[in-house]
Amino acid sequence: MEIVILVSLLSLYCDITDAECLVVSPVRLVVKYGDPASAKCTSDPPQQMGWEATQGGVGLTDNEEKFLNWSFQRVTDWNIKPTCFTESGKCHKQLDITVYKLPDFVSISYRSHPDPMVEQHQYQLQCLFQNIAPIERLRVTFYKVNTGGEQTELGTQQNSKYNIKTPVNGTYTLDFTPSRDDDGTQLWCSAMLDLGPEGPQPPPVMESDRLNITVHYKPQITMSPGCFSVSITEGDTLSINCSAKGNPAPSYEWLLPQAAPAPNTMEDRSVVTITNMVKSHSGEYTCIAINPLGNSTCTVNVEVTVDYLPIIAGLAAAAIVILLVISCFIYSSYYKHTRMGHYQLKDMLPRRHKNKHVAHHNGMDQSSM
């Protein structure tokens, strides 16, 4: 029991002594492999001090000043632990130093190389890096950028459980399920060393080359305005656009009503055109877009209607013509009859002359009386 108490008191005394006797600044130092490094140890009151280190060590020095510097022009020891100490080792303080190195290269690839990818299939991307330290400070991020330039972060991975100071090689993986929108997308990964506020700001980053991917997917009909019933007037032209998006590019098949004539089609058969539609051409028009991954079907039910307005107008015009013919016939017959009839001369005279003749005749009759 007494021994335990004594050890505890000694530990407490050493901690108090370290805290009171020596102060190392900076408290934490981050240095790139091969770069210079320096720190300062301060003692109050002044006393003999030294630095114990595999690089840049300083023996006990009589120093009237309160501080003693440690420095080295090219740090190459991954496990370097500079420690400031006093005479007899009564006080000592270790510098917390991190030596880092960016990777020699970063690359992205598939776990098993698919060429091309297929939509909705899962693949494993892998980000490889070589000679990086310390690995517990490494953060790997996967990205994609589509053909429109829109960048998306796919995921970030970090394993802080490692406690390896020397450079290592490694691989981080990420599951990736492409969609048809990912066709033509670029993938890449970045390796960032997050060394904390004492490290370089912003944190150093190395990116891989970009990986261009091709995604195969079954056709999807993109016709506008889409699959729905349509009504067309007899005599008009029917044009159906069955354009589909797919990779590989789809081929097309058409199923038409039995009475429909052979259509005029474009070379890729995505558009059919039928002129002078008639009532018997009504029915279902089905387009099938096909590639090795599947097919897409659309069925634009076409109903051919008769426009009665021209018929009514035609009948009205015919009725008017018939009425005109009848009118002309009646007028012609009446006019002919009146020209060939018998007339009295007095009926042909003008009314004024006729009145005078009547008055004269009446006068003669009175004189004779």
Secondary structure by P-SEA (a helix, b strand, c coil): caaaaaaaaaaaaaaaaaaacccccccbbbbcccccccbbbbbccccbbbbbccccccccccccccbbbbbbccccccbbbbbbbcccccbbbbbbbbbbbcccccccccccccccccccbbbbbbbbbccccccccbbbbbbccccccbbbbcbbbbbccccccccccbbbbbbbbbccccccbbbbbbbbbccccccccccbbbbccbbbbbbbbcccccccccbbbbbbcccbbbbbbbccccccccccccccccccccccccccccbbbbcccccccccbbbbbbbccccccccbbbbbbbbbaaaaaaaaaaaaaaaaaaaaaaaaaaaaaaaaaccccccccccaaaaaaaaaaaaaaaaaac
